Amino acid sequence: MIDLVGPLPLSSDRYEYLLTLVDVSTRWAEAIPLRRITAKDEAEALFSIFVRLGFPKEIQSDRGQQFMSKLLEEFNSLCNIKHFVFTPSHPQTNGIVERFHSTLKSMIRKLSHESPTEWSRFVPAALFAYRNQVHSSTEFSPFVLLFGRAPRGPMQILSDIFLNKDPSGETSIQYHYVIDLHNRIRKGWRLIQDSVRDSIDESRLRHEQKSKLRHFVSGDEVLVLLPTSDNKLVLSFKGPYKVIEKRTSVAYFVDLGDRKGTFHMNLLRKYKRSIYPATSPSVHLDNVDNACFNQAVAEPTAYMSAISEEDGGEIGSLVTTPPLASESDTFVIDPSLSSSHVQDVKELLIEFQVILTSVPGCIRTLCHEIRLTTDAII
């Protein structure tokens, strides 16, 4: 798994970002300081890791533009690496690397407390401590799993110094240096233990408080939490879409119409259909926010703004647009036009029926946010 950390406080040597890599099997972690986050810099950083540890068969990342660039695509192709992306809008999929980020940033922040602008110098020491800490899920340290042996650490260095009776006469200087190094690494170990323990407890508590088990079967109609714009933080429930099948205990394969995708159950809500007669002059909006239709389609479509995990597992009484007949046949065309011109007009009406329609639509050029004074549903 690869990811980026930053922007961080600018270091004295002009570093501002970290390219991170975590091996899922061994939990071995890498962090390369970067001055910029261009695709070229990332490719060079990844290459420096791969030539030391070997080239992987697969890598996973989010949909960051640097990871999805043509340069990285060609780099992966040349190295015969398959690139997979995480499930959109579901950071739990990337939990391993996110927990590593939390631990690493905490360690660096505390290790560089006395000289914050020198944080990049502490990255290797923090990584050494992290790699030699026994991981709860594997019951071994990443170093042992990768190299098959324990590393030669500060205590081994001290033992060699005293047993060999260093003839150079610099034993005292070496001793103090090693003790200082040992103390820094031990401090890193303690930070790892505290951070990992707190992170696990916090994640478990938050999950237990907010999570609600949901079950869907093939053919169920659901609303899917999807981005509404290029900003991945802006999400809303859209649909309804049909569940095709259950892939895992928590993931479902859903037909989105123009594409199909696998979604975690936390991104799905069961949809209760409430069809209104096509002849109805008006539709009552009950518990609906942002009833917005992106295009005129023949199938009913419903939209609803994002709700939190504490809400129930079902959503009902959403407004649904009844199926509409093609409007190109209902327009009145000037009879004085020639038959060829009439045909041209009809073709334009059909081609641009999404725009030339009486169905209420939605534009992105202007938005207005209404903040309510209470939590009561309107």
C-alpha positions as CSV (number, residue, x, y, z in Angstrom):
1,M,0.0,0.0,0.0
2,I,1.3,3.4,-0.9
3,D,0.1,6.9,0.2
4,L,1.2,10.4,0.8
5,V,1.5,12.4,4.1
6,G,1.5,16.2,4.0
7,P,1.9,19.0,3.7
8,L,4.1,18.9,6.8
9,P,5.9,21.8,8.4
10,L,8.7,22.8,6.0
11,S,12.0,21.2,7.2
12,S,15.4,22.9,7.2
13,D,16.3,20.8,4.1
14,R,13.1,21.9,2.3
15,Y,11.1,18.6,2.8
16,E,7.4,19.0,3.1
17,Y,5.9,15.5,2.3
18,L,6.4,11.8,2.9
19,L,5.8,9.0,0.4
20,T,4.8,6.0,2.6
21,L,4.7,2.3,1.7
22,V,3.4,-0.5,3.9
23,D,3.8,-4.2,3.0
24,V,0.5,-5.9,4.0
25,S,2.0,-9.3,4.8
26,T,5.0,-8.3,7.0
27,R,3.8,-4.7,7.9
28,W,7.3,-3.5,6.8
29,A,7.0,0.3,6.4
30,E,8.9,2.9,4.3
31,A,8.7,6.7,4.4
32,I,10.6,8.8,1.9
33,P,10.8,12.6,2.4
34,L,9.8,14.6,-0.7
35,R,10.1,18.3,-1.5
36,R,7.3,18.0,-4.1
37,I,4.5,15.5,-4.9
38,T,4.9,15.2,-8.6
39,A,4.5,11.9,-10.4
40,K,8.2,12.0,-11.3
41,D,9.3,12.4,-7.6
42,E,7.0,9.6,-6.5
43,A,8.3,7.3,-9.2
44,E,11.9,7.9,-8.2
45,A,11.1,7.4,-4.5
46,L,9.3,4.1,-5.3
47,F,12.1,2.9,-7.5
48,S,14.6,3.6,-4.6
49,I,12.5,1.4,-2.4
50,F,12.0,-1.4,-4.9
51,V,15.7,-1.7,-5.8
52,R,16.5,-2.3,-2.1
53,L,13.6,-4.7,-1.2
54,G,12.5,-6.1,-4.6
55,F,9.7,-5.2,-7.0
56,P,6.2,-6.1,-5.8
57,K,3.5,-7.8,-7.9
58,E,0.8,-5.5,-6.8
59,I,0.4,-2.0,-5.2
60,Q,-2.7,-0.3,-3.8
61,S,-3.4,3.4,-3.5
62,D,-6.2,5.9,-3.3
63,R,-7.3,7.8,-6.4
64,G,-4.9,10.7,-5.9
65,Q,-4.0,12.4,-9.2
66,Q,-0.3,11.6,-8.7
67,F,-1.0,7.9,-8.3
68,M,-3.3,7.9,-11.3
69,S,-1.0,9.8,-13.6
70,K,0.2,8.4,-17.0
71,L,3.8,8.5,-15.7
72,L,3.0,6.2,-12.8
73,E,0.9,4.0,-15.1
74,E,3.9,3.5,-17.4
75,F,6.3,3.0,-14.4
76,N,4.0,0.2,-13.2
77,S,3.8,-1.3,-16.6
78,L,7.6,-1.3,-17.0
79,C,8.0,-3.0,-13.6
80,N,5.2,-5.4,-14.3
81,I,3.2,-4.2,-11.3
82,K,-0.6,-4.3,-11.1
83,H,-2.1,-1.2,-9.6
84,F,-5.3,-1.4,-7.5
85,V,-7.2,1.5,-6.0
86,F,-9.1,1.5,-2.7
87,T,-12.9,1.6,-2.4
88,P,-14.0,5.2,-2.9
89,S,-15.2,7.2,0.1
90,H,-14.3,4.3,2.5
91,P,-11.1,5.1,4.4
92,Q,-11.3,1.9,6.4
93,T,-10.1,0.0,3.3
94,N,-6.9,1.9,3.7
95,G,-6.8,1.3,7.5
96,I,-3.3,-0.3,7.6
97,V,-1.5,2.6,6.1
98,E,-3.6,5.2,7.8
99,R,-2.7,3.7,11.2
100,F,0.9,3.8,10.2
101,H,0.6,7.4,9.3
102,S,-0.9,8.2,12.7
103,T,1.9,6.4,14.5
104,L,4.7,7.8,12.4
105,K,3.5,11.4,12.7
106,S,3.2,11.0,16.5
107,M,6.7,9.6,16.8
108,I,8.3,12.3,14.6
109,R,6.5,15.1,16.3
110,K,7.7,13.9,19.7
111,L,11.2,13.0,18.6
112,S,11.7,16.4,16.9
113,H,10.1,18.4,19.7
114,E,13.3,20.3,20.5
115,S,14.1,21.0,16.8
116,P,10.8,20.9,14.8
117,T,12.4,22.0,11.6
118,E,14.8,19.0,11.7
119,W,11.9,16.4,11.6
120,S,13.2,14.8,8.4
121,R,16.4,13.7,10.2
122,F,14.3,11.6,12.7
123,V,12.4,9.6,10.0
124,P,15.0,6.8,9.8
125,A,15.2,6.4,13.6
126,A,11.4,6.3,13.8
127,L,11.2,3.7,11.0
128,F,13.9,1.6,12.7
129,A,11.9,1.5,16.0
130,Y,8.6,0.8,14.1
131,R,10.1,-2.1,12.1
132,N,11.4,-3.7,15.2
133,Q,8.2,-3.5,17.2
134,V,6.2,-6.8,17.4
135,H,3.0,-6.3,15.5
136,S,-0.2,-7.5,17.2
137,S,-1.7,-9.0,14.0
138,T,1.4,-11.0,13.0
139,E,3.0,-11.5,16.4
140,F,6.4,-10.8,14.9
141,S,8.3,-7.6,14.1
142,P,8.4,-6.5,10.4
143,F,12.2,-6.8,10.4
144,V,12.1,-10.4,11.5
145,L,9.4,-11.3,8.9
146,L,11.3,-9.6,6.1
147,F,14.9,-10.7,6.9
148,G,14.3,-13.8,9.0
149,R,16.5,-12.6,11.9
150,A,16.6,-9.9,14.6
151,P,18.5,-6.7,13.8
152,R,21.8,-5.8,15.3
153,G,20.6,-3.0,17.6
154,P,22.3,-0.7,20.1
155,M,22.6,-3.4,22.8
156,Q,24.5,-5.7,20.4
157,I,26.8,-2.8,19.5
158,L,27.5,-2.2,23.2
159,S,28.2,-5.9,23.7
160,D,30.7,-5.9,20.9
161,I,32.5,-2.8,22.2
162,F,33.0,-4.2,25.7
163,L,33.8,-7.8,24.7
164,N,36.3,-6.8,22.1
165,K,37.9,-4.2,24.3
166,D,38.2,-1.7,21.5
167,P,41.9,-1.0,20.9
168,S,41.3,2.4,19.5
169,G,40.8,4.0,22.9
170,E,37.5,5.6,21.9
171,T,35.3,3.2,23.9
172,S,34.0,6.0,26.1
173,I,32.9,8.1,23.1
174,Q,31.3,5.1,21.4
175,Y,29.6,4.1,24.6
176,H,27.9,7.5,25.1
177,Y,26.9,7.6,21.4
178,V,25.3,4.2,21.5
179,I,23.6,4.9,24.8
180,D,22.1,8.1,23.3
181,L,21.1,6.2,20.2
182,H,19.6,3.4,22.3
183,N,17.5,5.9,24.3
184,R,16.2,7.5,21.2
185,I,15.1,4.2,19.7
186,R,13.6,3.0,23.0
187,K,11.6,6.3,23.1
188,G,10.4,5.5,19.6
189,W,9.3,2.0,20.7
190,R,7.3,3.4,23.6
191,L,5.6,5.9,21.3
192,I,4.7,3.1,19.0
193,Q,3.2,1.0,21.7
194,D,1.2,3.9,23.1
195,S,0.0,5.2,19.8
196,V,-1.0,1.7,18.4
197,R,-2.8,0.9,21.6
198,D,-4.7,4.1,21.7
199,S,-5.5,3.9,17.9
200,I,-6.9,0.4,18.2
201,D,-9.0,1.2,21.2
202,E,-10.4,4.4,19.7
203,S,-11.2,2.7,16.4
204,R,-12.9,-0.2,18.1
205,L,-15.0,2.1,20.3
206,R,-16.0,4.4,17.4
207,H,-16.9,1.4,15.2
208,E,-19.1,-0.2,17.9
209,Q,-20.9,3.0,18.6
210,K,-21.7,3.9,15.0
211,S,-21.8,0.7,13.1
212,K,-25.0,-1.1,12.3
213,L,-25.0,-4.5,10.5
214,R,-27.0,-4.4,7.3
215,H,-28.2,-7.2,5.1
216,F,-29.2,-7.0,1.4
217,V,-30.1,-9.7,-1.1
218,S,-29.9,-9.8,-4.9
219,G,-32.5,-7.5,-6.4
220,D,-32.8,-5.2,-3.4
221,E,-33.0,-1.5,-4.2
222,V,-30.4,0.6,-2.3
223,L,-29.1,4.2,-2.2
224,V,-25.3,4.5,-2.5
225,L,-23.2,7.1,-0.9
226,L,-21.3,8.7,-3.9
227,P,-19.4,11.9,-4.5
228,T,-21.5,14.8,-5.9
229,S,-18.5,16.7,-7.2
230,D,-14.7,16.6,-7.7
231,N,-14.4,17.2,-4.0
232,K,-14.3,13.8,-2.4
233,L,-15.6,15.3,0.9
234,V,-18.9,16.2,-0.7
235,L,-21.1,13.1,-0.7
236,S,-24.8,12.2,-1.0
237,F,-26.9,9.2,-1.2
238,K,-28.0,8.5,-4.8
239,G,-30.2,5.9,-6.4
240,P,-32.0,3.7,-6.2
241,Y,-29.7,1.1,-7.6
242,K,-30.1,-2.7,-7.6
243,V,-27.9,-5.1,-5.6
244,I,-26.5,-7.8,-7.9
245,E,-24.9,-10.1,-5.4
246,K,-23.2,-10.2,-2.0
247,R,-19.4,-10.4,-2.5
248,T,-18.2,-10.7,1.2
249,S,-19.8,-10.5,4.6
250,V,-19.7,-6.6,4.4
251,A,-19.4,-5.8,0.6
252,Y,-22.0,-5.9,-2.1
253,F,-21.8,-5.7,-5.9
254,V,-24.2,-3.0,-7.1
255,D,-25.5,-2.0,-10.6
256,L,-25.2,1.8,-11.0
257,G,-26.6,1.8,-14.5
258,D,-23.6,3.1,-16.4
259,R,-21.2,0.9,-14.4
260,K,-21.0,-1.7,-11.7
261,G,-19.1,-1.5,-8.5
262,T,-18.4,-3.1,-5.1
263,F,-19.4,-1.1,-2.0
264,H,-19.1,-1.6,1.7
265,M,-22.3,-2.0,3.5
266,N,-21.7,1.3,5.4
267,L,-22.1,3.1,2.1
268,L,-25.5,1.5,1.3
269,R,-29.0,2.2,2.6
270,K,-32.1,0.2,1.8
271,Y,-34.6,2.1,-0.3
272,K,-38.3,1.8,0.1
273,R,-40.1,2.7,-3.1
274,S,-42.9,5.3,-2.9
275,I,-44.2,5.9,-6.5
276,Y,-46.5,8.8,-7.0
277,P,-49.1,8.8,-9.9
278,A,-47.9,10.4,-13.1
279,T,-51.1,12.6,-13.1
280,S,-50.4,14.0,-9.7
281,P,-50.1,17.8,-10.0
282,S,-47.6,18.0,-7.2
283,V,-45.4,15.8,-5.0
284,H,-45.0,16.0,-1.3
285,L,-41.4,15.9,-0.3
286,D,-41.1,14.0,3.0
287,N,-37.7,13.7,4.7
288,V,-36.0,14.8,1.5
289,D,-33.0,17.1,1.1
290,N,-31.5,18.1,-2.2
291,A,-34.1,16.6,-4.5
292,C,-32.0,17.2,-7.6
293,F,-32.1,15.4,-10.9
294,N,-29.0,15.5,-13.1
295,Q,-30.7,14.3,-16.3
296,A,-34.1,13.4,-17.8
297,V,-34.3,9.6,-17.8
298,A,-37.0,7.1,-18.3
299,E,-36.3,5.3,-15.0
300,P,-37.3,6.7,-11.6
301,T,-34.4,8.4,-9.8
302,A,-34.1,9.6,-6.3
303,Y,-31.5,11.7,-4.5
304,M,-30.9,12.3,-0.9
305,S,-28.1,14.1,1.1
306,A,-25.7,12.1,3.2
307,I,-26.8,10.9,6.6
308,S,-24.6,9.8,9.4
309,E,-23.9,6.2,10.6
310,E,-26.1,6.8,13.6
311,D,-29.2,7.0,11.4
312,G,-31.2,3.9,10.6
313,G,-30.4,1.4,8.0
314,E,-33.3,2.2,5.8
315,I,-34.6,5.3,3.9
316,G,-38.1,5.7,2.8
317,S,-40.7,8.1,1.4
318,L,-38.2,9.6,-1.0
319,V,-39.6,11.5,-3.9
320,T,-39.5,9.5,-7.1
321,T,-40.1,11.0,-10.5
322,P,-42.5,8.9,-12.6
323,P,-41.3,7.6,-16.0
324,L,-41.7,10.3,-18.6
325,A,-42.4,9.9,-22.3
326,S,-39.9,11.4,-24.8
327,E,-40.7,15.1,-25.0
328,S,-39.3,15.5,-28.5
329,D,-42.6,14.5,-29.9
330,T,-44.6,17.0,-27.9
331,F,-42.8,20.2,-29.0
332,V,-44.7,22.4,-31.4
333,I,-42.5,23.1,-34.5
334,D,-43.1,26.0,-36.8
335,P,-45.2,24.5,-39.7
336,S,-43.6,27.0,-42.1
337,L,-40.3,25.1,-41.9
338,S,-39.4,22.7,-44.7
339,S,-39.6,19.0,-44.0
340,S,-35.8,18.8,-43.9
341,H,-35.6,21.6,-41.4
342,V,-38.3,20.0,-39.3
343,Q,-36.3,16.8,-39.3
344,D,-33.1,18.7,-38.2
345,V,-35.0,20.3,-35.3
346,K,-36.3,16.9,-34.2
347,E,-32.8,15.5,-34.3
348,L,-31.5,18.4,-32.2
349,L,-34.3,17.9,-29.7
350,I,-33.5,14.3,-29.3
351,E,-29.7,14.9,-29.1
352,F,-30.1,17.6,-26.4
353,Q,-33.1,16.2,-24.6
354,V,-31.3,16.4,-21.3
355,I,-31.1,20.2,-21.6
356,L,-34.3,20.9,-23.6
357,T,-36.7,19.4,-21.1
358,S,-39.5,20.5,-18.8
359,V,-38.2,18.2,-16.0
360,P,-36.7,20.1,-13.1
361,G,-32.9,20.0,-13.2
362,C,-29.9,20.9,-11.2
363,I,-27.0,23.3,-12.0
364,R,-23.6,23.5,-10.3
365,T,-22.9,27.2,-11.0
366,L,-24.6,28.5,-7.9
367,C,-25.2,26.8,-4.5
368,H,-26.8,28.1,-1.3
369,E,-26.4,26.4,2.0
370,I,-29.3,26.7,4.5
371,R,-28.3,26.1,8.2
372,L,-31.2,25.1,10.5
373,T,-31.5,26.2,14.1
374,T,-32.7,22.8,15.3
375,D,-32.2,19.2,14.4
376,A,-35.9,18.7,13.6
377,I,-36.6,17.1,10.3
378,I,-38.2,19.5,7.8
